[in-house]
Amino acid sequence: MTGSCTSGMSMIQTRASPSVEINGDWLVVNKKWYSRKRAHDAWLGRIGLTNGIWTRPVLINFRAPAPIAWLENNVKISTEVTLTSRQARQIAASIDAEIPGMGVSGSAGINHNSTHQASYVLRGLTLENKFKIKHWFNENEDARLKGDYMDMYDVSHKPRIVTTVWVLVSGEDEHARSCTGGHLTLSYGSAQGRAGATISGDGCRESTWTFSPDSIIAFEASYIKTTRMHWTPPRGRVRDVVADWYWTR
């Protein structure tokens, strides 16, 4: 993610909604912390390599998209926080970037349409069943990608998998309506020359819901835990997929 960020932590509180705090490094929702470093590149399920200098939150250089098996019927909308236009502009100012299609510019710090009174939604998307990742590794469905993942391990670098993202969307957009059920499918593609993501499934009130990766403002990453973690790279069966709560959350 490029651009400077405003300093300090701003508190956003909406009635009957979780509290939200945001600064240049972290998004905090109900006292849970999510990394904002290179968040626009943190597509759900994407595989990345941690930077050798371990500062919190750790910088992750993203390398590969998720296998389809991780995302198919396995995406859940975990939480929604409704924001006012003023609060959304505050978030846009913190990320110092323009949110495509929303009329919100962080660099200007204002809504392009001063009379616009749209509501905005901060939406959490997560992989509902992380054991799908565990089974994928243990069943060796793609030996080449599994090998590439393990090759990322050395003394100072670790591979990570994005397992939760937070997306900012306009509440007035028809695609911003809630998807009330789980078991949704997420696919990535390109539209009009730009990367985009499409969510579909029976749990959505509309047939599909789309968003731009540019509107991802924070994420959580996870790592695989094997039976022999003391090796580099780890060996044995994958036992679990664990949230990297200290470095990215």
C-alpha positions in Angstrom: 0.0 0.0 0.0 1.4 3.4 -1.0 0.9 6.8 0.4 1.4 8.3 3.8 -0.9 7.8 6.8 -2.1 10.2 9.3 -0.6 9.7 12.8 -2.5 8.9 15.9 -5.5 6.7 16.6 -9.0 7.8 15.8 -12.0 6.4 17.6 -15.1 5.6 15.7 -18.2 4.5 17.6 -21.6 3.8 16.1 -24.7 3.1 18.0 -25.3 -0.6 18.7 -22.2 -1.4 16.7 -18.7 -2.6 17.7 -16.2 0.1 18.4 -13.6 0.8 15.7 -10.2 2.4 15.9 -7.9 3.0 13.0 -4.4 4.4 12.4 -1.5 3.9 9.9 -0.7 0.3 11.2 -3.8 -1.2 12.7 -7.6 -1.5 12.5 -9.1 -2.4 15.9 -12.7 -3.8 15.9 -14.1 -4.6 19.3 -10.5 -4.7 20.8 -9.3 -7.1 18.1 -6.3 -5.9 16.1 -5.9 -6.3 12.3 -2.8 -5.3 10.3 -3.1 -2.5 7.7 0.4 -3.0 6.2 -0.1 -3.6 2.4 -3.8 -4.3 3.1 -4.8 -3.5 -0.5 -2.7 -6.5 -1.6 -4.1 -8.8 1.1 -6.8 -10.7 -0.8 -8.6 -13.3 1.2 -6.6 -16.6 1.0 -3.6 -15.0 -0.6 -0.2 -16.4 0.3 2.7 -14.1 1.3 6.2 -14.0 2.8 7.0 -12.1 5.9 9.7 -9.5 5.8 13.0 -10.3 7.5 12.7 -7.3 9.9 10.1 -8.3 12.4 8.2 -5.3 13.6 4.6 -5.2 14.5 2.6 -5.4 12.3 4.9 -7.5 10.2 5.2 -6.6 6.5 4.1 -9.4 4.2 5.1 -9.6 0.5 2.3 -11.4 -1.2 3.2 -14.0 -3.8 0.3 -16.3 -4.8 -3.5 -16.4 -4.8 -5.5 -19.0 -2.9 -6.3 -22.3 -4.5 -9.9 -22.4 -5.5 -10.6 -25.1 -3.0 -9.9 -22.7 -0.1 -12.5 -20.2 -1.3 -15.3 -22.3 -2.7 -18.4 -22.3 -0.4 -16.0 -21.3 2.4 -16.4 -17.5 2.8 -18.4 -16.0 5.7 -19.3 -12.4 6.4 -18.4 -12.3 10.1 -19.2 -8.7 11.2 -20.6 -5.5 9.7 -20.1 -2.1 11.2 -22.2 0.8 9.7 -20.3 4.1 9.5 -21.5 7.6 8.8 -20.1 9.5 5.8 -18.0 11.5 8.2 -16.5 8.4 9.8 -15.9 6.8 6.4 -14.0 10.0 5.3 -12.0 9.6 8.5 -11.0 6.1 7.5 -10.2 7.3 3.9 -8.0 10.0 5.4 -6.2 7.4 7.5 -5.4 5.2 4.4 -4.5 8.3 2.3 -6.1 6.9 -0.8 -9.2 7.2 -2.9 -11.8 4.5 -2.4 -13.0 3.5 -6.0 -16.6 4.1 -6.8 -17.4 5.6 -3.4 -16.6 9.3 -3.9 -14.4 9.2 -0.8 -10.9 10.6 -1.2 -8.3 10.2 1.5 -5.8 12.6 0.0 -8.5 15.4 -0.1 -10.0 14.2 3.2 -13.5 15.1 2.0 -16.4 13.5 0.1 -16.4 14.7 -3.5 -20.1 15.4 -3.2 -20.6 17.5 -0.1 -24.4 16.9 -0.2 -24.0 13.2 -0.4 -25.2 11.5 2.8 -24.4 7.9 2.0 -23.8 5.4 4.7 -20.8 3.1 4.6 -20.2 -0.4 5.9 -17.0 -1.9 7.2 -17.5 -5.6 6.4 -15.4 -8.5 7.8 -14.9 -11.5 5.4 -13.3 -14.6 6.7 -12.6 -18.2 5.7 -15.3 -20.1 7.6 -13.6 -23.5 7.7 -9.8 -23.2 8.0 -9.6 -27.0 8.1 -10.1 -26.8 4.3 -6.5 -25.5 4.2 -5.3 -28.2 6.5 -6.9 -30.9 4.3 -5.4 -29.3 1.2 -1.9 -29.5 2.6 -2.3 -33.0 4.0 -3.9 -34.4 0.8 -1.2 -32.8 -1.4 -3.6 -31.6 -4.0 -1.1 -29.3 -5.6 2.4 -30.5 -4.9 4.1 -27.5 -6.7 2.3 -24.8 -4.7 2.8 -26.8 -1.5 6.5 -26.9 -2.2 6.6 -23.2 -3.0 4.9 -22.5 0.3 7.4 -24.6 2.3 10.3 -23.0 0.4 9.4 -19.7 2.0 10.5 -20.9 5.4 14.0 -19.9 6.6 15.4 -18.4 9.8 13.8 -14.9 9.4 11.1 -15.4 6.8 7.7 -17.2 7.3 4.8 -17.9 4.9 1.4 -16.6 5.9 -2.1 -17.0 4.5 -4.7 -14.2 4.6 -7.7 -15.6 6.5 -9.7 -12.4 7.3 -10.1 -9.1 5.5 -12.0 -5.9 6.2 -13.7 -4.2 3.3 -15.1 -0.7 3.1 -18.2 -0.4 0.9 -21.0 2.1 0.3 -24.2 1.4 2.1 -26.2 2.9 -0.8 -24.8 0.5 -3.3 -27.1 -2.4 -4.0 -24.2 -4.8 -3.6 -23.5 -3.6 -0.1 -26.6 -5.4 1.3 -25.9 -8.1 3.8 -25.1 -11.6 2.8 -26.8 -13.3 5.8 -25.5 -16.8 5.4 -22.2 -18.5 5.3 -20.8 -21.0 2.7 -20.2 -18.3 0.1 -17.7 -18.5 -2.8 -15.2 -15.8 -3.6 -13.5 -15.6 -7.0 -11.0 -13.0 -8.2 -10.8 -11.6 -11.7 -10.5 -8.4 -13.6 -13.1 -5.9 -14.7 -12.3 -2.9 -16.9 -8.6 -3.6 -16.5 -8.7 -3.7 -12.7 -8.6 -6.6 -10.3 -11.9 -7.3 -8.7 -13.6 -9.9 -6.4 -17.0 -11.5 -6.7 -18.9 -13.2 -3.9 -21.8 -15.5 -4.7 -23.9 -18.0 -2.8 -27.3 -18.8 -1.5 -26.7 -16.8 1.6 -26.6 -13.5 -0.2 -29.8 -11.4 -0.8 -28.4 -10.6 -4.2 -27.0 -13.2 -6.6 -23.5 -11.7 -6.4 -21.6 -9.0 -4.5 -18.5 -7.4 -5.8 -15.7 -5.3 -4.4 -12.3 -3.9 -5.4 -9.2 -5.1 -3.5 -8.4 -1.4 -3.2 -11.2 -1.2 -0.6 -9.6 -3.8 1.7 -8.3 -1.8 4.6 -7.0 -4.4 7.0 -6.4 -8.2 7.4 -5.5 -11.1 9.6 -3.0 -13.7 8.5 -2.6 -17.3 9.7 0.1 -20.0 9.5 0.0 -23.8 9.3 1.0 -25.7 12.4 2.6 -29.2 11.7 3.5 -32.1 13.9 7.2 -31.2 13.6 7.4 -27.4 13.8 11.0 -27.3 15.0 12.3 -28.2 11.5 12.9 -25.5 8.9 10.8 -25.9 6.9 8.3 -27.7 9.2 7.6 -31.3 8.6 4.9 -33.9 9.2 1.2 -33.6 8.9 -0.6 -30.2 9.2 -2.4 -30.2 12.5 -4.0 -26.8 12.5 -4.2 -23.4 10.8 -3.5 -20.8 13.5 -4.2 -17.0 13.5 -1.0 -15.0 13.7 -2.4 -13.0 16.5 0.8 -11.2 17.6 2.3 -10.1 14.3 -0.8 -9.4 12.2 -3.6 -9.3 14.8 
